[in-house]
Amino acid sequence: MEGKDDTKIWGRFYLQKQEESPAKFGRPGRPGLYLTNPDNSDKLVLAEQDFSASQTWRWANNMLLCDTEKVLDIDGNFKAGQGAPPHGGENQKFCPFQIICPMTEKEYCFIGRLAEQDVQRDRLFLTVPEEGQACLETVDSSHLFAKNMTNTIDMCWKFEFRQREMKEEKRRETESPTKGESAEQEAASKLDDTKEGKKEEATLGDFMGVMGGLMAAFAPPEQGEEIQKQFQQMGEAIGPMFEGLAQASGALDMAPYQWVEMETDEMPENALAAGKDQSEICNVFVGRAEVDGEPCVGKVHNGTRYYGVIMMEKRVTSEPFSVLCVDPSANMEWVEYKNGELPDGVVIGGTNGTNFYVGRGIVGNQLIPGMVYGGDEKPYQLHALYDGKVNTMTAFEVLVVQTEGDMNDEKAQTMGDILDEIESIEATIESEEEKCKREIASLEEKNKKEMEKLKQELKIKRKELKDGVSVKYS
């Protein structure tokens, strides 16, 4: 923001566990949660961000230190907490394990023991539940060294933190100001917010207008008005194209479904009932589990969670399990699979190197949901749990979920259209930049000649003045 010092405090950061999510589709948002060592305690908890010393961390000599002057420590049972002042013992030595999501390019880190830094097997990492005590738990090596880290990020979410660098401005905000300083800071904050709001509202058209004004200032008066008019027209033409792209990009970010962890027999809100087992209404919910680091088909029936492994149906005991939840305002459709192709908008169930999808089919005269596997020149098949085993079938439906905007917008562009438009915009910008450079070069050359001419005239006049003075006194 204008007027603020963005100097970073190198080495200090916040550890974000949960990213803030705004309310959408009628669903309430969720706060951002950060690793916190509450004042006057040895605990580790997750709390909303307050930019205090309790949430400010740094790495020093392979120790994770908090600005409360305490350090991450573990006991023999691998229960984590903030111990005594740093002493550098083995139980205080940690290091980050970095993961970059190939889809979003966001960087995540697991916090593990330094002693296990170079091992190629299962390792212990810090996890902090919203309720309960922080501790170290095992992460399977198949996740840590997987080729597709997207699946690792999805399956190991409870170990993930994002290291967010601290900035000096936030530190100043948390310091206790005097009464006079408080009023000044409040007024400055409002002014900065106003400036920031104005900055966010600026468009490409505004930028083109500024460029036109800059060029007009260098041009002769008779050309300046025409140049500014041309740039204004360019801004009006190109601006809406970028705005359309921004709207399309925003629509892609608003996923109408999500996989929600289910640790008990309590069904999450908006869980999708997709099958009928000895019932006139849908009473079988879409689920998935994780076994030995690999995702597999699952379901929930009569409050009991099941998963499939080695072509057998088993009850969930301690295996990670989640169910599909669909936003009520989304448009949902079961589409018949045919001709070897999946429709656009099919719901992804996960990935094991290749994406698999949500489907359902008839097994034993019952409608049962499951997962569709295949692709890469392999025929698609539905795997569905019923009668104690994993049943496979080639006749099934797949689930398509789209937002209201996706369904109603007849002018919605495909990704190919968007890429074509981006190329067109880039070509237009490149052309206009070259034109702008040529015009600026022409103006500079003209101004240079005018200045040379004026300098010559000035030189002549000075000589005439000098000669006149010499004649007068001779």
MOVENKA-V552330 format. One record per pair of residues at least 12 apart in sequence whose ideal C-beta (glycine too) atoms are under 10 Angstrom apart, sorted by the first residue. I is the first residue (numbers start at 1). J is the second residue. D is the distance in whole Angstrom. If there is no record, write none. Layout:
# MOVENKA-V552330
{{I J D} {I J D}}
This chain:
# MOVENKA-V552330
{{1 169 8} {1 189 10} {1 191 10} {1 192 5} {1 193 8} {1 195 6} {1 196 5} {1 199 8} {2 191 9} {2 192 7} {2 195 5} {2 196 8} {2 198 9} {2 199 7} {3 188 8} {3 191 8} {3 192 6} {3 195 7} {4 167 9} {4 168 9} {4 169 5} {4 172 9} {4 188 9} {4 189 10} {4 192 6} {4 195 9} {4 196 9} {5 167 9} {5 168 6} {5 169 6} {5 172 8} {6 167 6} {6 168 7} {6 169 7} {7 167 7} {7 168 5} {7 169 8} {7 171 10} {8 165 6} {8 166 7} {8 167 6} {8 168 7} {8 169 10} {9 56 9} {9 58 9} {9 165 8} {9 166 5} {9 167 7} {9 168 6} {9 170 9} {9 171 7} {10 58 9} {10 165 8} {10 166 9} {11 57 9} {11 58 5} {11 59 7} {11 60 8} {11 65 10} {11 165 9} {11 166 9} {12 56 6} {12 57 7} {12 58 5} {12 59 10} {12 65 10} {12 67 8} {12 165 8} {12 166 4} {12 167 9} {12 168 10} {12 170 10} {12 171 8} {13 55 10} {13 56 8} {13 57 6} {13 58 7} {13 59 9} {13 161 10} {13 162 9} {13 163 5} {13 164 6} {13 165 5} {13 166 6} {14 32 9} {14 34 5} {14 35 8} {14 36 9} {14 49 7} {14 51 8} {14 55 5} {14 56 7} {14 57 7} {14 161 9} {14 162 9} {14 163 8} {14 164 5} {14 165 8} {14 166 6} {14 170 9} {15 33 10} {15 34 6} {15 35 4} {15 36 9} {15 46 10} {15 55 8} {15 56 10} {15 57 6} {15 64 9} {15 66 10} {15 96 10} {15 109 8} {15 111 8} {15 126 10} {15 128 9} {15 161 4} {15 162 7} {15 163 6} {15 164 8} {16 32 6} {16 33 7} {16 34 6} {16 35 8} {16 46 10} {16 49 8} {16 55 10} {16 108 10} {16 160 9} {16 161 6} {16 162 4} {16 163 8} {16 164 5} {17 32 8} {17 33 5} {17 34 6} {17 35 6} {17 36 10} {17 46 5} {17 47 10} {17 127 10} {17 128 7} {17 130 9} {17 157 9} {17 158 9} {17 159 10} {17 160 8} {17 161 6} {17 162 8} {18 30 7} {18 31 8} {18 32 6} {18 33 4} {18 34 8} {18 46 7} {18 48 10} {18 130 9} {18 157 9} {18 160 10} {18 161 10} {18 162 10} {19 31 10} {19 32 6} {19 33 9} {19 106 9} {19 162 7} {19 164 10} {20 32 4} {20 33 9} {20 48 9} {20 49 8} {24 254 6} {24 255 10} {24 256 10} {24 327 8} {24 329 9} {24 403 10} {25 254 8} {25 255 10} {25 256 7} {25 270 9} {25 326 10} {25 327 4} {25 328 7} {25 329 5} {25 330 7} {25 403 8} {25 404 9} {26 327 8} {26 328 7} {26 329 6} {27 258 10} {27 269 8} {27 270 8} {27 325 10} {27 327 7} {27 328 9} {27 329 9} {31 46 10} {31 47 9} {31 48 5} {31 49 8} {32 46 10} {32 47 10} {32 48 7} {32 49 6} {32 162 10} {32 164 10} {33 45 9} {33 46 4} {33 47 7} {33 48 7} {33 49 8} {33 128 9} {33 130 8} {34 46 7} {34 47 6} {34 48 7} {34 49 5} {34 50 8} {34 51 9} {34 52 10} {34 54 9} {34 55 5} {34 56 10} {34 57 9} {34 161 9} {34 162 10} {34 164 8} {35 47 9} {35 54 9} {35 55 7} {35 57 7} {35 64 9} {35 66 9} {35 72 9} {35 111 9} {35 126 9} {35 128 6} {35 134 9} {35 161 7} {36 48 9} {36 49 9} {36 50 8} {36 52 8} {36 54 5} {36 55 5} {36 56 10} {36 57 10} {36 66 9} {36 68 10} {36 128 9} {37 52 10} {37 53 9} {37 54 5} {37 55 8} {37 56 10} {37 57 9} {37 65 10} {37 66 5} {37 67 9} {37 68 5} {37 69 10} {37 70 6} {37 71 10} {37 72 9} {37 81 9} {37 82 5} {38 52 10} {38 54 6} {38 55 10} {38 68 9} {38 82 9} {39 52 8} {39 53 8} {39 54 6} {39 68 7} {40 54 10} {40 68 9} {41 54 9} {41 68 9} {41 70 9} {41 81 9} {41 82 7} {42 68 10} {42 70 7} {42 73 8} {42 81 5} {42 82 5} {42 83 7} {42 84 9} {43 80 10} {43 81 6} {43 82 7} {43 128 10} {43 133 8} {43 134 8} {44 66 9} {44 70 10} {44 72 8} {44 73 10} {44 79 10} {44 80 6} {44 81 6} {44 82 6} {44 126 8} {44 128 5} {44 133 8} {44 134 4} {44 135 9} {45 128 7} {45 129 9} {45 130 8} {45 131 9} {45 132 10} {45 133 10} {45 134 8} {46 128 6} {46 129 8} {46 130 6} {46 131 10} {46 134 9} {47 130 10} {49 164 9} {49 170 9} {50 173 10} {50 174 7} {51 166 8} {51 167 9} {51 169 10} {51 170 5} {51 171 7} {51 172 10} {51 173 6} {51 174 5} {52 67 8} {52 68 9} {52 170 10} {52 171 10} {52 174 5} {53 66 7} {53 67 4} {53 68 6} {53 69 9} {53 171 9} {53 174 8} {54 66 7} {54 67 7} {54 68 6} {54 70 10} {54 82 10} {55 67 8} {55 68 9} {55 166 9} {55 174 9} {56 68 9} {56 166 6} {56 170 9} {56 171 8} {56 174 9} {57 72 9} {57 111 10} {57 161 10} {57 163 8} {57 166 9} {58 166 9} {59 94 8} {59 95 8} {59 96 8} {59 163 9} {60 86 8} {60 88 10} {61 86 8} {61 88 6} {61 92 9} {61 93 9} {62 88 8} {62 92 8} {62 93 5} {62 94 7} {62 95 6} {62 113 10} {62 114 5} {62 117 9} {63 86 6} {63 87 9} {63 88 7} {63 89 10} {63 92 5} {63 93 7} {63 94 7} {63 95 10} {63 114 9} {64 80 10} {64 82 10} {64 86 10} {64 92 8} {64 93 9} {64 94 5} {64 95 9} {64 96 9} {64 111 7} {64 126 9} {65 82 10} {65 85 10} {65 86 6} {65 92 9} {66 82 6} {67 166 9} {67 171 9} {68 82 7} {69 82 9} {69 85 7} {69 86 9} {70 82 4} {70 83 7} {70 84 8} {70 85 7} {70 86 8} {71 83 6} {71 84 8} {71 85 7} {71 86 4} {71 87 8} {71 88 9} {71 89 10} {71 91 10} {71 92 5} {71 94 9} {72 86 10} {72 91 9} {72 92 7} {72 93 9} {72 94 6} {72 111 8} {72 126 7} {72 134 9} {73 86 9} {73 87 9} {73 89 8} {73 91 6} {73 92 5} {73 94 10} {74 90 9} {74 91 5} {74 92 8} {74 93 10} {74 94 9} {74 113 8} {74 124 9} {74 126 9} {74 134 9} {74 135 8} {74 136 6} {75 91 7} {75 135 10} {76 91 9} {77 135 8} {77 136 9} {78 91 10} {78 113 9} {78 124 6} {78 126 10} {78 135 6} {78 136 4} {78 137 8} {78 138 9} {79 133 6} {79 134 7} {79 135 5} {79 136 8} {80 94 9} {80 111 9} {80 124 10} {80 126 6} {80 127 9} {80 128 8} {80 133 8} {80 134 4} {80 135 6} {80 136 6} {81 133 8} {81 134 6} {81 135 9} {82 134 9} {90 113 8} {90 114 8} {90 115 7} {91 113 9} {91 115 10} {92 114 9} {93 113 7} {93 114 4} {93 115 7} {93 117 9} {94 111 6} {94 112 7} {94 113 6} {94 114 6} {94 115 10} {94 116 10} {94 117 9} {94 125 10} {94 126 8} {94 136 10} {95 109 9} {95 110 10} {95 111 8} {95 112 6} {95 113 8} {95 114 5} {95 115 9} {95 116 9} {95 117 5} {96 108 10} {96 109 4} {96 110 7} {96 111 6} {96 112 8} {96 117 10} {96 125 10} {96 161 8} {96 163 7} {97 109 6} {97 110 4} {97 111 8} {97 112 5} {97 116 9} {97 117 8} {97 123 8} {97 125 7} {97 139 9} {97 144 7} {97 159 9} {98 110 8} {98 163 9} {99 143 9} {99 144 9} {99 146 10} {99 149 5} {99 150 10} {99 152 6} {99 153 6} {99 156 9} {99 159 10} {99 160 8} {100 149 7} {100 153 9} {101 149 6} {101 150 6} {101 152 9} {101 153 5} {101 154 10} {101 160 10} {102 147 10} {102 148 7} {102 149 6} {102 150 6} {102 153 9} {103 148 10} {103 149 9} {103 150 6} {103 153 9} {104 150 9} {104 153 9} {106 153 9} {106 160 10} {106 162 7} {107 162 7} {107 163 7} {108 149 9} {108 152 9} {108 153 6} {108 156 9} {108 157 9} {108 159 9} {108 160 5} {108 161 7} {108 162 6} {108 163 9} {109 125 10} {109 159 9} {109 160 8} {109 161 6} {109 162 7} {109 163 6} {110 123 8} {110 124 10} {110 125 4} {110 126 7} {110 127 9} {110 139 7} {110 143 10} {110 144 8} {110 152 9} {110 156 7} {110 159 5} {110 160 7} {110 161 8} {111 124 10} {111 125 6} {111 126 4} {111 127 9} {111 128 10} {111 136 9} {111 159 8} {111 160 10} {111 161 7} {111 163 10} {112 124 6} {112 125 5} {112 126 7} {112 136 8} {112 139 8} {112 144 9} {112 159 9} {113 125 8} {113 126 9} {113 136 7} {119 141 9} {119 144 10} {120 141 7} {120 144 9} {120 145 7} {121 138 10} {121 140 9} {121 141 5} {121 144 9} {121 145 10} {122 138 5} {122 139 7} {122 140 6} {122 141 5} {122 142 9} {122 143 9} {122 144 8} {122 293 9} {123 136 9} {123 138 7} {123 139 6} {123 140 9} {123 141 7} {123 143 10} {123 144 6} {124 136 4} {124 137 7} {124 138 6} {124 139 8} {124 159 10} {125 137 7} {125 138 8} {125 139 5} {125 144 9} {125 156 8} {125 158 9} {125 159 5} {125 160 9} {125 161 10} {126 158 10} {126 159 7} {126 161 8} {127 139 9} {127 156 9} {127 157 10} {127 158 5} {127 159 5} {127 160 9} {127 161 10} {128 158 8} {128 159 9} {128 161 9} {129 158 8} {136 159 10} {137 156 10} {137 158 8} {137 159 7} {138 159 10} {139 152 9} {139 155 9} {139 156 6} {139 158 10} {139 159 6} {139 293 9} {140 152 10} {140 155 9} {140 156 9} {140 290 9} {140 292 7} {140 293 4} {140 294 9} {141 293 8} {142 155 10} {142 292 7} {142 293 4} {142 294 7} {143 155 6} {143 156 5} {143 159 9} {143 290 9} {143 293 5} {143 294 10} {144 156 9} {144 293 9} {146 293 8} {146 294 10} {146 352 10} {146 353 9} {147 353 7} {148 351 6} {148 352 8} {148 353 6} {148 354 9} {150 350 9} {150 351 6} {150 355 10} {151 290 10} {151 293 9} {151 294 9} {151 295 7} {151 350 7} {151 351 5} {151 352 7} {151 353 8} {152 293 9} {154 259 8} {154 290 9} {154 295 8} {154 322 9} {154 350 7} {154 351 8} {155 290 5} {155 293 7} {155 294 9} {155 295 7} {155 320 7} {155 322 10} {155 350 8} {156 290 9} {156 293 9} {156 320 9} {157 261 8} {157 320 10} {157 322 10} {158 261 9} {158 320 9} {169 192 10} {172 185 8} {173 185 8} {173 189 9} {203 235 8} {203 238 10} {203 239 5} {203 240 9} {203 242 8} {203 243 7} {204 234 9} {204 235 6} {204 236 10} {204 237 10} {204 238 6} {204 239 5} {204 240 9} {204 241 9} {204 242 5} {204 243 8} {204 425 10} {204 429 9} {205 231 10} {205 232 8} {205 233 10} {205 234 9} {205 235 3} {205 236 6} {205 237 9} {205 238 8} {205 239 4} {205 240 9} {205 242 9} {205 243 9} {206 235 7} {206 239 8} {207 231 10} {207 235 7} {207 238 10} {207 239 9} {208 230 10} {208 231 5} {208 232 7} {208 233 9} {208 234 5} {208 235 3} {208 236 8} {208 237 9} {208 238 7} {208 239 8} {208 432 9} {209 228 8} {209 231 7} {209 232 6} {209 234 10} {209 235 6} {209 236 10} {210 231 9} {210 235 9} {211 227 10} {211 228 9} {211 231 6} {211 232 10} {211 234 9} {211 235 9} {211 432 9} {211 433 10} {211 436 7} {212 224 9} {212 227 6} {212 228 4} {212 229 8} {212 230 7} {212 231 3} {212 232 6} {212 233 9} {212 234 8} {212 235 8} {212 436 10} {213 227 9} {213 228 6} {213 231 8} {213 232 10} {214 227 10} {214 228 9} {214 231 9} {214 436 10} {214 440 9} {215 227 5} {215 228 8} {215 230 9} {215 231 7} {215 436 7} {215 439 7} {215 440 7} {215 443 8} {216 228 4} {216 229 9} {216 230 10} {216 231 8} {218 439 9} {218 440 7} {218 443 5} {218 444 8} {218 446 10} {218 447 7} {219 439 8} {219 440 10} {219 442 10} {219 443 6} {219 446 9} {219 447 9} {220 443 8} {220 446 8} {220 447 9} {220 450 9} {223 439 9} {223 443 8} {223 446 10} {227 436 10} {227 439 7} {227 443 9} {230 432 10} {230 435 9} {230 439 10} {231 432 9} {231 436 9} {234 428 8} {234 429 10} {234 432 6} {234 435 10} {234 436 10} {237 428 8} {238 424 10} {238 425 7} {238 428 6} {238 429 7} {238 432 8} {241 421 6} {241 422 9} {241 424 8} {241 425 6} {241 428 9} {242 421 10} {242 422 10} {242 425 7} {244 411 9} {244 413 8} {244 418 9} {244 421 8} {245 413 9} {245 418 6} {245 421 7} {245 422 7} {245 425 8} {247 405 9} {247 409 10} {248 405 10} {248 409 10} {248 412 8} {248 413 6} {248 414 10} {248 415 9} {248 417 9} {248 418 6} {248 421 9} {249 418 8} {250 405 10} {251 403 7} {251 405 6} {251 406 7} {251 409 8} {251 412 8} {252 403 10} {252 406 10} {252 415 9} {252 418 10} {254 327 9} {254 330 10} {254 403 6} {254 405 8} {254 406 10} {255 327 9} {255 330 9} {255 347 10} {255 348 10} {255 401 9} {255 403 9} {256 326 7} {256 327 5} {256 328 10} {256 329 8} {256 330 4} {256 331 8} {256 332 8} {256 345 9} {256 347 9} {256 401 5} {256 402 7} {256 403 5} {256 404 9} {256 405 10} {256 406 8} {257 270 9} {257 272 8} {257 286 10} {257 324 6} {257 325 7} {257 326 5} {257 327 7} {257 330 7} {257 332 9} {257 347 6} {257 348 9} {257 358 9} {257 399 9} {257 401 5} {257 402 10} {258 270 9} {258 322 9} {258 323 10} {258 324 8} {258 325 6} {258 326 8} {258 327 8} {259 286 9} {259 287 9} {259 288 7} {259 295 10} {259 321 10} {259 322 4} {259 323 7} {259 324 6} {259 325 7} {259 347 10} {259 348 9} {259 349 8} {259 350 8} {260 322 6} {260 323 6} {260 324 8} {260 325 5} {261 320 7} {261 321 7} {261 322 5} {261 323 8} {262 285 9} {262 287 7} {262 289 10} {262 298 9} {262 300 7} {262 305 7} {262 316 9} {262 320 10} {262 321 5} {262 322 6} {262 323 5} {262 325 10} {263 305 9} {263 316 10} {263 318 10} {263 320 9} {263 321 8} {263 322 9} {264 303 9} {264 305 9} {265 300 8} {265 302 9} {265 303 4} {265 304 7} {265 305 8} {265 316 10} {266 303 8} {267 285 7} {267 300 7} {267 303 8} {267 323 7} {267 325 9} {268 285 9} {268 300 10} {268 322 9} {268 323 6} {268 324 9} {268 325 6} {269 325 7} {269 328 10} {270 323 10} {270 324 9} {270 325 4} {270 326 6} {270 327 7} {270 328 6} {270 330 10} {271 285 5} {271 286 8} {271 287 9} {271 300 8} {271 322 10} {271 323 5} {271 324 7} {271 325 5} {271 326 8} {272 284 10} {272 285 6} {272 286 5} {272 287 10} {272 323 7} {272 324 5} {272 325 7} {272 326 5} {272 332 8} {272 347 9} {272 358 8} {272 369 8} {272 399 8} {272 401 9} {273 285 5} {273 286 8} {273 300 9} {273 301 10} {273 323 10} {273 369 9} {274 286 5} {274 299 9} {274 324 8} {274 326 10} {274 332 9} {274 334 8} {274 358 8} {274 359 9} {274 360 5} {274 367 8} {274 368 9} {274 369 4} {274 370 9} {274 397 9} {274 399 7} {275 299 7} {275 301 8} {275 360 6} {275 361 9} {275 362 10} {275 363 9} {275 366 7} {275 367 5} {275 368 5} {275 369 5} {275 370 9} {275 384 8} {275 385 10} {275 386 9} {276 360 10} {276 365 10} {276 366 6} {276 367 5} {276 368 8} {276 369 10} {277 299 9} {277 301 6} {277 302 8} {277 363 9} {277 364 9} {277 366 5} {277 367 8} {277 368 7} {277 386 8} {278 301 10} {278 302 10} {278 365 10} {278 366 7} {279 301 10} {279 302 10} {279 366 9} {279 367 9} {282 360 10} {282 367 8} {282 369 9} {283 300 9} {283 301 7} {283 302 7} {284 299 6} {284 300 7} {284 301 5} {284 302 9} {284 306 10} {284 360 9} {284 366 8} {284 367 8} {284 368 6} {284 369 6} {284 370 10} {284 384 9} {284 385 9} {284 386 9} {285 298 9} {285 299 7} {285 300 4} {285 301 8} {285 303 10} {285 305 9} {285 323 5} {285 324 8} {285 325 10} {285 369 8} {286 298 8} {286 299 7} {286 300 8} {286 322 10} {286 323 6} {286 324 4} {286 325 9} {286 326 9} {286 347 9} {286 349 8} {286 358 6} {286 359 9} {286 360 8} {286 369 5} {286 370 8} {286 371 9} {286 399 8} {287 299 5} {287 300 5} {287 301 10} {287 305 6} {287 306 8} {287 307 8} {287 316 9} {287 321 6} {287 322 7} {287 323 5} {287 324 7} {287 349 10} {287 369 8} {287 370 10} {287 371 10} {287 385 9} {288 307 8} {288 308 10} {288 320 9} {288 321 7} {288 322 6} {288 323 8} {288 324 8} {288 349 6} {288 350 6} {288 356 9} {288 358 9} {288 370 10} {288 371 7} {289 305 8} {289 306 8} {289 307 4} {289 308 8} {289 309 8} {289 314 9} {289 316 6} {289 319 5} {289 320 7} {289 321 5} {289 322 8} {290 307 9} {290 319 6} {290 320 4} {290 321 8} {290 322 9} {290 350 9} {291 307 7} {291 308 9} {291 309 5} {291 310 9} {291 314 9} {291 316 10} {291 319 6} {291 320 9} {292 309 9} {292 319 9} {293 320 10} {293 352 10} {294 309 9} {294 350 9} {294 352 6} {294 353 10} {295 307 10} {295 320 9} {295 322 10} {295 349 8} {295 350 4} {295 351 7} {295 352 6} {295 356 8} {295 371 9} {296 308 6} {296 309 6} {296 310 10} {296 314 10} {296 319 9} {296 349 10} {296 350 9} {296 352 9} {296 356 10} {296 371 8} {296 383 9} {296 385 10} {296 390 9} {297 309 9} {297 313 9} {297 349 8} {297 350 10} {297 356 8} {297 358 10} {297 359 10} {297 369 9} {297 370 5} {297 371 4} {297 372 10} {297 373 9} {297 382 9} {297 383 5} {297 384 7} {297 385 6} {297 390 7} {298 313 10} {298 314 10} {298 316 8} {298 319 9} {298 321 6} {298 322 8} {298 323 8} {298 324 10} {298 349 9} {298 369 9} {298 370 9} {298 371 8} {298 385 7} {299 313 9} {299 323 9} {299 368 7} {299 369 6} {299 370 7} {299 371 10} {299 384 8} {299 385 5} {299 386 9} {300 316 9} {300 321 8} {300 323 6} {300 369 10} {301 368 9} {301 385 9} {301 386 9} {304 316 8} {305 317 9} {305 319 8} {305 321 5} {305 322 10} {305 323 8} {306 321 9} {306 385 5} {306 386 10} {306 388 10} {307 319 6} {307 320 10} {307 321 7} {307 385 8} {307 390 9} {308 370 8} {308 371 9} {308 383 7} {308 384 8} {308 385 5} {308 386 10} {308 389 8} {308 390 4} {308 391 9} {309 390 8} {310 389 10} {310 390 8} {311 383 9} {311 389 6} {311 390 5} {311 391 9} {311 392 9} {312 385 9} {312 388 7} {312 389 6} {312 390 7} {313 384 10} {313 385 5} {313 386 7} {313 387 8} {313 388 5} {313 389 6} {313 390 6} {313 391 9} {314 385 9} {314 388 9} {322 350 9} {324 347 7} {324 349 8} {324 358 6} {324 369 9} {324 399 8} {324 401 9} {326 347 8} {326 358 10} {326 399 9} {326 401 6} {327 401 8} {327 403 8} {327 404 10} {329 403 8} {329 404 6} {330 401 5} {330 402 7} {330 403 6} {330 404 7} {330 406 9} {330 407 9} {331 345 9} {331 400 8} {331 401 7} {331 402 5} {331 403 7} {331 404 6} {331 405 10} {331 406 7} {331 407 5} {331 408 9} {332 347 9} {332 399 7} {332 400 7} {332 401 5} {332 402 8} {333 345 9} {333 397 9} {333 398 10} {333 399 8} {333 400 5} {333 401 8} {333 402 8} {333 407 9} {334 358 10} {334 359 9} {334 360 7} {334 367 10} {334 369 10} {334 396 9} {334 397 4} {334 398 7} {334 399 6} {334 400 8} {335 359 10} {335 397 6} {335 398 6} {335 399 8} {335 400 5} {336 395 8} {336 396 8} {336 397 6} {336 398 8} {337 357 10} {337 359 7} {337 361 9} {337 372 7} {337 374 10} {337 380 6} {337 381 10} {337 382 8} {337 394 8} {337 395 8} {337 396 5} {337 397 7} {337 398 6} {338 395 9} {340 374 9} {340 379 7} {340 380 7} {341 380 9} {342 355 10} {342 357 7} {342 359 9} {342 372 8} {342 374 9} {342 375 8} {342 380 7} {342 398 6} {342 400 9} {343 398 7} {343 399 10} {343 400 6} {344 400 8} {344 402 9} {344 406 9} {344 414 9} {345 398 10} {345 399 9} {345 400 4} {345 401 7} {345 402 5} {345 403 10} {345 406 7} {345 407 10} {346 358 8} {346 359 9} {346 372 8} {346 398 5} {346 399 7} {346 400 6} {346 401 9} {347 359 9} {347 372 10} {347 398 8} {347 399 5} {347 400 7} {347 401 5} {349 370 9} {349 371 5} {349 372 8} {349 373 9} {349 399 9} {350 371 8} {352 373 8} {353 376 9} {354 373 8} {354 374 8} {354 375 5} {354 376 6} {354 378 9} {355 372 10} {355 373 9} {355 374 10} {355 375 7} {356 370 10} {356 371 5} {356 372 6} {356 373 5} {356 374 8} {356 375 8} {356 380 9} {356 383 9} {357 370 10} {357 371 7} {357 372 4} {357 373 8} {357 374 9} {357 375 9} {357 380 8} {357 382 9} {357 398 6} {357 399 8} {357 400 10} {358 370 8} {358 371 7} {358 372 7} {358 382 10} {358 397 10} {358 398 7} {358 399 4} {358 400 9} {358 401 9} {359 371 7} {359 372 4} {359 373 10} {359 380 8} {359 381 9} {359 382 5} {359 383 9} {359 384 8} {359 393 9} {359 396 5} {359 397 6} {359 398 5} {359 399 7} {360 372 9} {360 382 7} {360 384 7} {360 396 6} {360 397 6} {360 398 8} {360 399 8} {361 381 10} {361 382 5} {361 383 10} {361 384 6} {361 386 10} {361 391 8} {361 392 10} {361 393 5} {361 394 9} {361 395 6} {361 396 4} {361 397 7} {361 398 10} {362 382 10} {362 384 9} {362 386 10} {362 391 10} {362 393 8} {362 395 8} {362 396 8} {362 397 10} {363 382 9} {363 384 6} {363 385 9} {363 386 4} {363 387 8} {363 389 10} {363 391 5} {363 392 10} {363 393 7} {363 396 10} {364 386 6} {364 387 6} {364 391 8} {366 384 9} {366 386 6} {366 387 9} {367 384 9} {367 397 9} {368 382 9} {368 384 4} {368 385 7} {368 386 5} {368 387 10} {368 391 8} {368 393 10} {368 396 10} {369 382 9} {369 384 7} {369 385 9} {369 396 10} {369 397 10} {369 399 8} {370 382 5} {370 383 5} {370 384 3} {370 385 7} {370 386 9} {370 390 8} {370 391 8} {370 392 9} {370 393 9} {370 396 8} {371 383 5} {371 384 8} {371 385 10} {371 390 10} {372 384 10} {372 396 7} {372 397 9} {372 398 6} {372 399 9} {373 392 9} {374 394 10} {379 394 7} {380 394 8} {380 396 8} {380 398 9} {381 393 7} {381 394 6} {381 396 8} {382 394 8} {382 395 8} {382 396 4} {382 397 9} {382 398 9} {383 396 10} {384 396 8}}
